[in-house]
């Protein structure tokens, strides 16, 4: 049985950022009638990284790119015909990225996130 480790719980060289989303993802992915009700039912993607990779700009940018890709994976895009669905997916992705950045707890990654958030 595999276990997921959050960034602060790991003591080894490898650390993890865990993207876990609330029932919003259940609504987007499964429909309103079957929204996720338990945390174990919530879609999640584990993004692995090493603490050393955050020492360089390239490493920070790579982790940010992988976090945003994971958010897109767990927050499927809304239909182009449904503005409401599109906005829900965008909100879900934004919340997932923000949560992962906070879990990592790295100032350089937070600054990169802030600059991307400010620019849209």
LOGU-501912 format. One record per atom (N, C-alpha, C): residue number from 1; residue in one letter; x, y negated, z negated. Coordinates in Angstrom, 1 decimal. Layout:
% residues N
<r seq="NUM" type="A" x="X" y="Y" z="Z"/>
...
***
This chain:
% residues 120
<r seq="1" type="X" x="0.8" y="1.2" z="0.0"/>
<r seq="1" type="X" x="0.0" y="0.0" z="0.0"/>
<r seq="1" type="X" x="0.9" y="-1.2" z="0.0"/>
<r seq="2" type="X" x="0.7" y="-2.1" z="1.0"/>
<r seq="2" type="X" x="1.5" y="-3.3" z="1.0"/>
<r seq="2" type="X" x="1.0" y="-4.4" z="0.1"/>
<r seq="3" type="X" x="1.9" y="-5.2" z="-0.3"/>
<r seq="3" type="X" x="1.5" y="-6.4" z="-1.2"/>
<r seq="3" type="X" x="1.9" y="-7.7" z="-0.6"/>
<r seq="4" type="X" x="1.1" y="-8.7" z="-0.8"/>
<r seq="4" type="X" x="1.5" y="-10.0" z="-0.3"/>
<r seq="4" type="X" x="2.1" y="-10.8" z="-1.5"/>
<r seq="5" type="X" x="3.2" y="-11.5" z="-1.3"/>
<r seq="5" type="X" x="3.8" y="-12.2" z="-2.3"/>
<r seq="5" type="X" x="3.8" y="-13.7" z="-1.9"/>
<r seq="6" type="X" x="3.4" y="-14.6" z="-2.8"/>
<r seq="6" type="X" x="3.4" y="-16.0" z="-2.5"/>
<r seq="6" type="X" x="4.8" y="-16.5" z="-2.7"/>
<r seq="7" type="X" x="5.0" y="-17.7" z="-2.2"/>
<r seq="7" type="X" x="6.3" y="-18.3" z="-2.2"/>
<r seq="7" type="X" x="6.9" y="-18.4" z="-3.6"/>
<r seq="8" type="X" x="6.1" y="-18.7" z="-4.6"/>
<r seq="8" type="X" x="6.7" y="-18.9" z="-5.9"/>
<r seq="8" type="X" x="6.8" y="-17.6" z="-6.7"/>
<r seq="9" type="X" x="6.2" y="-16.6" z="-6.3"/>
<r seq="9" type="X" x="6.3" y="-15.3" z="-7.0"/>
<r seq="9" type="X" x="7.5" y="-14.5" z="-6.6"/>
<r seq="10" type="X" x="8.1" y="-14.8" z="-5.4"/>
<r seq="10" type="X" x="9.2" y="-13.9" z="-4.9"/>
<r seq="10" type="X" x="10.5" y="-14.3" z="-5.6"/>
<r seq="11" type="X" x="11.3" y="-13.3" z="-5.9"/>
<r seq="11" type="X" x="12.6" y="-13.5" z="-6.5"/>
<r seq="11" type="X" x="13.7" y="-13.1" z="-5.6"/>
<r seq="12" type="X" x="13.4" y="-12.5" z="-4.5"/>
<r seq="12" type="X" x="14.4" y="-12.0" z="-3.5"/>
<r seq="12" type="X" x="14.8" y="-13.1" z="-2.6"/>
<r seq="13" type="X" x="15.7" y="-12.8" z="-1.6"/>
<r seq="13" type="X" x="16.1" y="-13.8" z="-0.6"/>
<r seq="13" type="X" x="15.0" y="-14.2" z="0.3"/>
<r seq="14" type="X" x="14.1" y="-13.2" z="0.7"/>
<r seq="14" type="X" x="13.0" y="-13.5" z="1.6"/>
<r seq="14" type="X" x="11.9" y="-14.1" z="0.8"/>
<r seq="15" type="X" x="11.3" y="-15.2" z="1.3"/>
<r seq="15" type="X" x="10.2" y="-15.8" z="0.7"/>
<r seq="15" type="X" x="9.0" y="-15.7" z="1.7"/>
<r seq="16" type="X" x="7.8" y="-16.0" z="1.2"/>
<r seq="16" type="X" x="6.6" y="-15.9" z="2.1"/>
<r seq="16" type="X" x="5.7" y="-17.1" z="1.9"/>
<r seq="17" type="X" x="5.2" y="-17.6" z="3.0"/>
<r seq="17" type="X" x="4.1" y="-18.6" z="2.9"/>
<r seq="17" type="X" x="2.8" y="-17.8" z="3.3"/>
<r seq="18" type="X" x="1.8" y="-17.9" z="2.5"/>
<r seq="18" type="X" x="0.6" y="-17.1" z="2.7"/>
<r seq="18" type="X" x="-0.5" y="-18.1" z="3.1"/>
<r seq="19" type="X" x="-1.1" y="-17.9" z="4.2"/>
<r seq="19" type="X" x="-2.2" y="-18.7" z="4.7"/>
<r seq="19" type="X" x="-3.5" y="-17.9" z="4.3"/>
<r seq="20" type="X" x="-4.2" y="-18.4" z="3.4"/>
<r seq="20" type="X" x="-5.5" y="-17.8" z="3.1"/>
<r seq="20" type="X" x="-6.6" y="-18.9" z="3.2"/>
<r seq="21" type="X" x="-7.6" y="-18.5" z="3.8"/>
<r seq="21" type="X" x="-8.7" y="-19.5" z="4.1"/>
<r seq="21" type="X" x="-10.0" y="-19.1" z="3.4"/>
<r seq="22" type="X" x="-10.8" y="-20.0" z="3.1"/>
<r seq="22" type="X" x="-12.0" y="-19.8" z="2.4"/>
<r seq="22" type="X" x="-13.1" y="-19.3" z="3.4"/>
<r seq="23" type="X" x="-14.3" y="-19.3" z="3.0"/>
<r seq="23" type="X" x="-15.4" y="-18.7" z="3.7"/>
<r seq="23" type="X" x="-15.6" y="-19.5" z="5.1"/>
<r seq="24" type="X" x="-15.0" y="-20.6" z="5.3"/>
<r seq="24" type="X" x="-15.1" y="-21.3" z="6.5"/>
<r seq="24" type="X" x="-14.7" y="-20.4" z="7.7"/>
<r seq="25" type="X" x="-13.6" y="-19.6" z="7.5"/>
<r seq="25" type="X" x="-13.1" y="-18.7" z="8.5"/>
<r seq="25" type="X" x="-14.1" y="-17.6" z="8.7"/>
<r seq="26" type="X" x="-14.7" y="-17.1" z="7.7"/>
<r seq="26" type="X" x="-15.8" y="-16.1" z="7.8"/>
<r seq="26" type="X" x="-16.9" y="-16.6" z="8.7"/>
<r seq="27" type="X" x="-17.3" y="-17.9" z="8.5"/>
<r seq="27" type="X" x="-18.4" y="-18.5" z="9.3"/>
<r seq="27" type="X" x="-17.9" y="-18.6" z="10.7"/>
<r seq="28" type="X" x="-16.7" y="-19.0" z="11.0"/>
<r seq="28" type="X" x="-16.2" y="-19.1" z="12.3"/>
<r seq="28" type="X" x="-16.1" y="-17.8" z="13.0"/>
<r seq="29" type="X" x="-15.4" y="-16.8" z="12.3"/>
<r seq="29" type="X" x="-15.1" y="-15.6" z="13.0"/>
<r seq="29" type="X" x="-16.2" y="-14.6" z="13.0"/>
<r seq="30" type="X" x="-17.1" y="-14.6" z="12.0"/>
<r seq="30" type="X" x="-18.1" y="-13.5" z="11.9"/>
<r seq="30" type="X" x="-19.5" y="-14.0" z="11.9"/>
<r seq="31" type="X" x="-19.7" y="-15.3" z="12.0"/>
<r seq="31" type="X" x="-21.1" y="-15.8" z="12.0"/>
<r seq="31" type="X" x="-21.5" y="-16.1" z="10.6"/>
<r seq="32" type="X" x="-22.5" y="-17.0" z="10.5"/>
<r seq="32" type="X" x="-22.9" y="-17.5" z="9.2"/>
<r seq="32" type="X" x="-23.5" y="-16.4" z="8.3"/>
<r seq="33" type="X" x="-24.2" y="-15.5" z="8.9"/>
<r seq="33" type="X" x="-24.8" y="-14.4" z="8.1"/>
<r seq="33" type="X" x="-23.9" y="-13.5" z="7.4"/>
<r seq="34" type="X" x="-22.6" y="-13.4" z="7.9"/>
<r seq="34" type="X" x="-21.7" y="-12.5" z="7.3"/>
<r seq="34" type="X" x="-20.4" y="-13.2" z="6.9"/>
<r seq="35" type="X" x="-20.5" y="-14.3" z="6.3"/>
<r seq="35" type="X" x="-19.4" y="-15.1" z="5.8"/>
<r seq="35" type="X" x="-18.6" y="-14.3" z="4.7"/>
<r seq="36" type="X" x="-17.3" y="-14.5" z="4.7"/>
<r seq="36" type="X" x="-16.5" y="-13.8" z="3.7"/>
<r seq="36" type="X" x="-16.9" y="-14.2" z="2.3"/>
<r seq="37" type="X" x="-17.0" y="-13.2" z="1.4"/>
<r seq="37" type="X" x="-17.5" y="-13.5" z="0.1"/>
<r seq="37" type="X" x="-16.4" y="-13.2" z="-0.9"/>
<r seq="38" type="X" x="-15.5" y="-12.3" z="-0.7"/>
<r seq="38" type="X" x="-14.4" y="-12.0" z="-1.6"/>
<r seq="38" type="X" x="-13.1" y="-12.4" z="-1.0"/>
<r seq="39" type="X" x="-12.1" y="-12.8" z="-1.9"/>
<r seq="39" type="X" x="-10.8" y="-13.2" z="-1.4"/>
<r seq="39" type="X" x="-10.2" y="-12.1" z="-0.5"/>
<r seq="40" type="X" x="-10.4" y="-10.9" z="-0.8"/>
<r seq="40" type="X" x="-9.8" y="-9.8" z="0.0"/>
<r seq="40" type="X" x="-10.4" y="-9.7" z="1.4"/>
<r seq="41" type="X" x="-11.6" y="-10.3" z="1.6"/>
<r seq="41" type="X" x="-12.2" y="-10.3" z="2.9"/>
<r seq="41" type="X" x="-11.8" y="-11.5" z="3.7"/>
<r seq="42" type="X" x="-11.0" y="-12.4" z="3.1"/>
<r seq="42" type="X" x="-10.6" y="-13.7" z="3.8"/>
<r seq="42" type="X" x="-9.4" y="-13.3" z="4.7"/>
<r seq="43" type="X" x="-9.5" y="-13.7" z="6.0"/>
<r seq="43" type="X" x="-8.4" y="-13.5" z="6.9"/>
<r seq="43" type="X" x="-7.1" y="-14.2" z="6.4"/>
<r seq="44" type="X" x="-6.0" y="-13.6" z="6.5"/>
<r seq="44" type="X" x="-4.7" y="-14.1" z="6.0"/>
<r seq="44" type="X" x="-3.6" y="-13.7" z="7.0"/>
<r seq="45" type="X" x="-2.6" y="-14.5" z="7.1"/>
<r seq="45" type="X" x="-1.4" y="-14.2" z="7.9"/>
<r seq="45" type="X" x="-0.2" y="-14.5" z="7.0"/>
<r seq="46" type="X" x="0.7" y="-13.6" z="6.9"/>
<r seq="46" type="X" x="1.9" y="-13.9" z="6.1"/>
<r seq="46" type="X" x="3.0" y="-14.4" z="7.1"/>
<r seq="47" type="X" x="3.6" y="-15.5" z="6.7"/>
<r seq="47" type="X" x="4.7" y="-16.1" z="7.5"/>
<r seq="47" type="X" x="6.0" y="-15.9" z="6.7"/>
<r seq="48" type="X" x="6.9" y="-15.1" z="7.1"/>
<r seq="48" type="X" x="8.1" y="-14.9" z="6.4"/>
<r seq="48" type="X" x="9.2" y="-15.9" z="6.7"/>
<r seq="49" type="X" x="9.9" y="-16.3" z="5.7"/>
<r seq="49" type="X" x="11.1" y="-17.2" z="6.0"/>
<r seq="49" type="X" x="12.1" y="-17.0" z="4.9"/>
<r seq="50" type="X" x="13.3" y="-17.5" z="5.1"/>
<r seq="50" type="X" x="14.3" y="-17.5" z="4.1"/>
<r seq="50" type="X" x="14.5" y="-18.9" z="3.6"/>
<r seq="51" type="X" x="14.9" y="-19.0" z="2.3"/>
<r seq="51" type="X" x="15.2" y="-20.3" z="1.7"/>
<r seq="51" type="X" x="16.3" y="-21.0" z="2.5"/>
<r seq="52" type="X" x="17.3" y="-20.3" z="2.9"/>
<r seq="52" type="X" x="18.4" y="-20.8" z="3.7"/>
<r seq="52" type="X" x="18.0" y="-21.5" z="5.0"/>
<r seq="53" type="X" x="16.9" y="-20.9" z="5.6"/>
<r seq="53" type="X" x="16.5" y="-21.5" z="6.9"/>
<r seq="53" type="X" x="15.9" y="-22.9" z="6.8"/>
<r seq="54" type="X" x="15.5" y="-23.3" z="5.5"/>
<r seq="54" type="X" x="15.0" y="-24.6" z="5.3"/>
<r seq="54" type="X" x="16.1" y="-25.7" z="5.1"/>
<r seq="55" type="X" x="17.3" y="-25.3" z="5.2"/>
<r seq="55" type="X" x="18.4" y="-26.2" z="5.0"/>
<r seq="55" type="X" x="18.8" y="-26.9" z="6.3"/>
<r seq="56" type="X" x="18.2" y="-26.5" z="7.4"/>
<r seq="56" type="X" x="18.4" y="-27.2" z="8.7"/>
<r seq="56" type="X" x="17.2" y="-27.8" z="9.3"/>
<r seq="57" type="X" x="17.3" y="-28.8" z="10.1"/>
<r seq="57" type="X" x="16.1" y="-29.4" z="10.8"/>
<r seq="57" type="X" x="15.5" y="-28.3" z="11.7"/>
<r seq="58" type="X" x="16.3" y="-27.6" z="12.4"/>
<r seq="58" type="X" x="15.8" y="-26.6" z="13.3"/>
<r seq="58" type="X" x="15.0" y="-25.5" z="12.5"/>
<r seq="59" type="X" x="15.5" y="-25.1" z="11.4"/>
<r seq="59" type="X" x="14.8" y="-24.1" z="10.6"/>
<r seq="59" type="X" x="13.5" y="-24.6" z="10.0"/>
<r seq="60" type="X" x="13.5" y="-25.8" z="9.6"/>
<r seq="60" type="X" x="12.2" y="-26.4" z="9.1"/>
<r seq="60" type="X" x="11.2" y="-26.5" z="10.3"/>
<r seq="61" type="X" x="11.7" y="-27.0" z="11.4"/>
<r seq="61" type="X" x="10.8" y="-27.1" z="12.6"/>
<r seq="61" type="X" x="10.2" y="-25.7" z="13.0"/>
<r seq="62" type="X" x="11.1" y="-24.7" z="13.0"/>
<r seq="62" type="X" x="10.7" y="-23.4" z="13.4"/>
<r seq="62" type="X" x="9.6" y="-22.9" z="12.4"/>
<r seq="63" type="X" x="9.8" y="-23.1" z="11.1"/>
<r seq="63" type="X" x="8.8" y="-22.6" z="10.1"/>
<r seq="63" type="X" x="7.5" y="-23.4" z="10.3"/>
<r seq="64" type="X" x="7.6" y="-24.7" z="10.5"/>
<r seq="64" type="X" x="6.3" y="-25.4" z="10.8"/>
<r seq="64" type="X" x="5.6" y="-24.9" z="12.0"/>
<r seq="65" type="X" x="6.3" y="-24.6" z="13.1"/>
<r seq="65" type="X" x="5.7" y="-24.1" z="14.3"/>
<r seq="65" type="X" x="5.0" y="-22.8" z="14.0"/>
<r seq="66" type="X" x="5.7" y="-21.9" z="13.2"/>
<r seq="66" type="X" x="5.1" y="-20.6" z="12.9"/>
<r seq="66" type="X" x="3.9" y="-20.7" z="12.0"/>
<r seq="67" type="X" x="3.9" y="-21.6" z="11.1"/>
<r seq="67" type="X" x="2.8" y="-21.9" z="10.2"/>
<r seq="67" type="X" x="1.6" y="-22.3" z="11.0"/>
<r seq="68" type="X" x="1.8" y="-23.3" z="11.9"/>
<r seq="68" type="X" x="0.7" y="-23.8" z="12.8"/>
<r seq="68" type="X" x="0.2" y="-22.7" z="13.7"/>
<r seq="69" type="X" x="1.0" y="-21.8" z="14.2"/>
<r seq="69" type="X" x="0.6" y="-20.7" z="15.0"/>
<r seq="69" type="X" x="-0.2" y="-19.7" z="14.2"/>
<r seq="70" type="X" x="0.2" y="-19.5" z="13.0"/>
<r seq="70" type="X" x="-0.6" y="-18.6" z="12.1"/>
<r seq="70" type="X" x="-2.0" y="-19.1" z="11.8"/>
<r seq="71" type="X" x="-2.0" y="-20.5" z="11.6"/>
<r seq="71" type="X" x="-3.3" y="-21.1" z="11.3"/>
<r seq="71" type="X" x="-4.3" y="-21.0" z="12.5"/>
<r seq="72" type="X" x="-3.7" y="-21.0" z="13.7"/>
<r seq="72" type="X" x="-4.5" y="-20.8" z="14.9"/>
<r seq="72" type="X" x="-5.0" y="-19.4" z="15.0"/>
<r seq="73" type="X" x="-4.2" y="-18.5" z="14.5"/>
<r seq="73" type="X" x="-4.6" y="-17.1" z="14.6"/>
<r seq="73" type="X" x="-5.7" y="-16.8" z="13.6"/>
<r seq="74" type="X" x="-5.7" y="-17.3" z="12.4"/>
<r seq="74" type="X" x="-6.8" y="-17.0" z="11.5"/>
<r seq="74" type="X" x="-8.0" y="-18.0" z="11.6"/>
<r seq="75" type="X" x="-7.8" y="-19.0" z="12.3"/>
<r seq="75" type="X" x="-8.9" y="-20.0" z="12.5"/>
<r seq="75" type="X" x="-9.2" y="-20.0" z="14.0"/>
<r seq="76" type="X" x="-10.0" y="-19.1" z="14.5"/>
<r seq="76" type="X" x="-10.2" y="-19.1" z="16.0"/>
<r seq="76" type="X" x="-10.8" y="-20.4" z="16.5"/>
<r seq="77" type="X" x="-10.4" y="-20.7" z="17.7"/>
<r seq="77" type="X" x="-10.9" y="-22.0" z="18.3"/>
<r seq="77" type="X" x="-12.4" y="-22.0" z="18.6"/>
<r seq="78" type="X" x="-13.0" y="-23.1" z="18.3"/>
<r seq="78" type="X" x="-14.4" y="-23.2" z="18.6"/>
<r seq="78" type="X" x="-14.6" y="-23.3" z="20.1"/>
<r seq="79" type="X" x="-15.8" y="-23.0" z="20.6"/>
<r seq="79" type="X" x="-16.2" y="-23.1" z="22.0"/>
<r seq="79" type="X" x="-16.1" y="-24.5" z="22.5"/>
<r seq="80" type="X" x="-15.6" y="-24.7" z="23.7"/>
<r seq="80" type="X" x="-15.6" y="-26.0" z="24.3"/>
<r seq="80" type="X" x="-17.0" y="-26.6" z="24.4"/>
<r seq="81" type="X" x="-18.0" y="-25.7" z="24.4"/>
<r seq="81" type="X" x="-19.4" y="-26.2" z="24.6"/>
<r seq="81" type="X" x="-20.0" y="-26.6" z="23.2"/>
<r seq="82" type="X" x="-19.3" y="-26.3" z="22.1"/>
<r seq="82" type="X" x="-19.8" y="-26.6" z="20.8"/>
<r seq="82" type="X" x="-18.9" y="-27.5" z="20.1"/>
<r seq="83" type="X" x="-19.2" y="-28.8" z="20.0"/>
<r seq="83" type="X" x="-18.4" y="-29.7" z="19.3"/>
<r seq="83" type="X" x="-18.3" y="-29.4" z="17.8"/>
<r seq="84" type="X" x="-19.4" y="-28.9" z="17.2"/>
<r seq="84" type="X" x="-19.5" y="-28.5" z="15.8"/>
<r seq="84" type="X" x="-18.5" y="-27.4" z="15.6"/>
<r seq="85" type="X" x="-18.5" y="-26.4" z="16.4"/>
<r seq="85" type="X" x="-17.6" y="-25.2" z="16.3"/>
<r seq="85" type="X" x="-16.1" y="-25.6" z="16.4"/>
<r seq="86" type="X" x="-15.9" y="-26.5" z="17.4"/>
<r seq="86" type="X" x="-14.5" y="-27.0" z="17.6"/>
<r seq="86" type="X" x="-14.0" y="-27.8" z="16.3"/>
<r seq="87" type="X" x="-14.9" y="-28.6" z="15.8"/>
<r seq="87" type="X" x="-14.5" y="-29.4" z="14.6"/>
<r seq="87" type="X" x="-14.3" y="-28.5" z="13.4"/>
<r seq="88" type="X" x="-15.1" y="-27.5" z="13.2"/>
<r seq="88" type="X" x="-14.9" y="-26.5" z="12.1"/>
<r seq="88" type="X" x="-13.6" y="-25.8" z="12.2"/>
<r seq="89" type="X" x="-13.3" y="-25.4" z="13.5"/>
<r seq="89" type="X" x="-12.0" y="-24.7" z="13.7"/>
<r seq="89" type="X" x="-10.8" y="-25.6" z="13.4"/>
<r seq="90" type="X" x="-10.9" y="-26.9" z="13.8"/>
<r seq="90" type="X" x="-9.8" y="-27.9" z="13.6"/>
<r seq="90" type="X" x="-9.7" y="-28.1" z="12.1"/>
<r seq="91" type="X" x="-10.8" y="-28.2" z="11.3"/>
<r seq="91" type="X" x="-10.7" y="-28.4" z="9.9"/>
<r seq="91" type="X" x="-10.1" y="-27.2" z="9.2"/>
<r seq="92" type="X" x="-10.5" y="-26.0" z="9.6"/>
<r seq="92" type="X" x="-9.9" y="-24.8" z="9.1"/>
<r seq="92" type="X" x="-8.4" y="-24.7" z="9.3"/>
<r seq="93" type="X" x="-8.0" y="-25.0" z="10.5"/>
<r seq="93" type="X" x="-6.5" y="-25.0" z="10.8"/>
<r seq="93" type="X" x="-5.8" y="-26.0" z="9.9"/>
<r seq="94" type="X" x="-6.3" y="-27.2" z="9.8"/>
<r seq="94" type="X" x="-5.7" y="-28.3" z="9.1"/>
<r seq="94" type="X" x="-5.5" y="-27.9" z="7.6"/>
<r seq="95" type="X" x="-6.6" y="-27.3" z="7.0"/>
<r seq="95" type="X" x="-6.5" y="-26.9" z="5.6"/>
<r seq="95" type="X" x="-5.6" y="-25.7" z="5.4"/>
<r seq="96" type="X" x="-5.5" y="-24.8" z="6.4"/>
<r seq="96" type="X" x="-4.6" y="-23.7" z="6.3"/>
<r seq="96" type="X" x="-3.1" y="-24.1" z="6.3"/>
<r seq="97" type="X" x="-2.8" y="-25.1" z="7.2"/>
<r seq="97" type="X" x="-1.5" y="-25.6" z="7.3"/>
<r seq="97" type="X" x="-1.1" y="-26.3" z="6.1"/>
<r seq="98" type="X" x="-2.0" y="-27.2" z="5.6"/>
<r seq="98" type="X" x="-1.7" y="-27.9" z="4.4"/>
<r seq="98" type="X" x="-1.5" y="-27.0" z="3.2"/>
<r seq="99" type="X" x="-2.3" y="-26.0" z="3.1"/>
<r seq="99" type="X" x="-2.1" y="-25.0" z="1.9"/>
<r seq="99" type="X" x="-0.8" y="-24.3" z="2.0"/>
<r seq="100" type="X" x="-0.4" y="-23.9" z="3.2"/>
<r seq="100" type="X" x="0.9" y="-23.2" z="3.4"/>
<r seq="100" type="X" x="2.1" y="-24.1" z="3.1"/>
<r seq="101" type="X" x="2.0" y="-25.3" z="3.5"/>
<r seq="101" type="X" x="3.1" y="-26.3" z="3.3"/>
<r seq="101" type="X" x="3.2" y="-26.5" z="1.8"/>
<r seq="102" type="X" x="2.1" y="-26.6" z="1.1"/>
<r seq="102" type="X" x="2.1" y="-26.8" z="-0.4"/>
<r seq="102" type="X" x="2.7" y="-25.6" z="-1.0"/>
<r seq="103" type="X" x="2.4" y="-24.4" z="-0.6"/>
<r seq="103" type="X" x="2.9" y="-23.2" z="-1.2"/>
<r seq="103" type="X" x="4.4" y="-23.1" z="-1.0"/>
<r seq="104" type="X" x="4.9" y="-23.5" z="0.1"/>
<r seq="104" type="X" x="6.4" y="-23.4" z="0.3"/>
<r seq="104" type="X" x="7.1" y="-24.4" z="-0.6"/>
<r seq="105" type="X" x="6.6" y="-25.5" z="-0.8"/>
<r seq="105" type="X" x="7.2" y="-26.5" z="-1.8"/>
<r seq="105" type="X" x="8.5" y="-27.0" z="-1.4"/>
<r seq="106" type="X" x="8.7" y="-27.3" z="-0.1"/>
<r seq="106" type="X" x="10.0" y="-27.8" z="0.4"/>
<r seq="106" type="X" x="9.7" y="-29.3" z="0.9"/>
<r seq="107" type="X" x="10.5" y="-30.2" z="0.4"/>
<r seq="107" type="X" x="10.3" y="-31.6" z="0.7"/>
<r seq="107" type="X" x="10.5" y="-31.9" z="2.2"/>
<r seq="108" type="X" x="11.5" y="-31.3" z="2.9"/>
<r seq="108" type="X" x="11.7" y="-31.5" z="4.3"/>
<r seq="108" type="X" x="10.5" y="-31.0" z="5.1"/>
<r seq="109" type="X" x="10.0" y="-29.8" z="4.8"/>
<r seq="109" type="X" x="8.9" y="-29.3" z="5.5"/>
<r seq="109" type="X" x="7.6" y="-30.2" z="5.2"/>
<r seq="110" type="X" x="7.5" y="-30.7" z="4.0"/>
<r seq="110" type="X" x="6.4" y="-31.6" z="3.7"/>
<r seq="110" type="X" x="6.5" y="-32.9" z="4.5"/>
<r seq="111" type="X" x="7.7" y="-33.4" z="4.7"/>
<r seq="111" type="X" x="7.9" y="-34.6" z="5.4"/>
<r seq="111" type="X" x="7.5" y="-34.4" z="6.9"/>
<r seq="112" type="X" x="7.9" y="-33.3" z="7.4"/>
<r seq="112" type="X" x="7.6" y="-33.0" z="8.8"/>
<r seq="112" type="X" x="6.1" y="-32.9" z="9.0"/>
<r seq="113" type="X" x="5.5" y="-32.2" z="8.1"/>
<r seq="113" type="X" x="4.0" y="-32.1" z="8.1"/>
<r seq="113" type="X" x="3.3" y="-33.4" z="8.0"/>
<r seq="114" type="X" x="3.8" y="-34.3" z="7.1"/>
<r seq="114" type="X" x="3.3" y="-35.7" z="7.0"/>
<r seq="114" type="X" x="3.4" y="-36.4" z="8.3"/>
<r seq="115" type="X" x="4.5" y="-36.3" z="9.0"/>
<r seq="115" type="X" x="4.7" y="-37.1" z="10.2"/>
<r seq="115" type="X" x="3.8" y="-36.5" z="11.3"/>
<r seq="116" type="X" x="3.6" y="-35.2" z="11.4"/>
<r seq="116" type="X" x="2.7" y="-34.7" z="12.3"/>
<r seq="116" type="X" x="1.2" y="-35.0" z="12.0"/>
<r seq="117" type="X" x="0.9" y="-35.1" z="10.8"/>
<r seq="117" type="X" x="-0.5" y="-35.4" z="10.4"/>
<r seq="117" type="X" x="-0.8" y="-36.8" z="10.7"/>
<r seq="118" type="X" x="0.2" y="-37.7" z="10.5"/>
<r seq="118" type="X" x="0.0" y="-39.1" z="10.7"/>
<r seq="118" type="X" x="-0.2" y="-39.4" z="12.2"/>
<r seq="119" type="X" x="0.5" y="-38.6" z="13.1"/>
<r seq="119" type="X" x="0.5" y="-38.8" z="14.5"/>
<r seq="119" type="X" x="-0.7" y="-38.0" z="15.2"/>
<r seq="120" type="X" x="-1.4" y="-37.3" z="14.4"/>
<r seq="120" type="X" x="-2.6" y="-36.6" z="14.9"/>
<r seq="120" type="X" x="-2.2" y="-35.2" z="15.3"/>
***
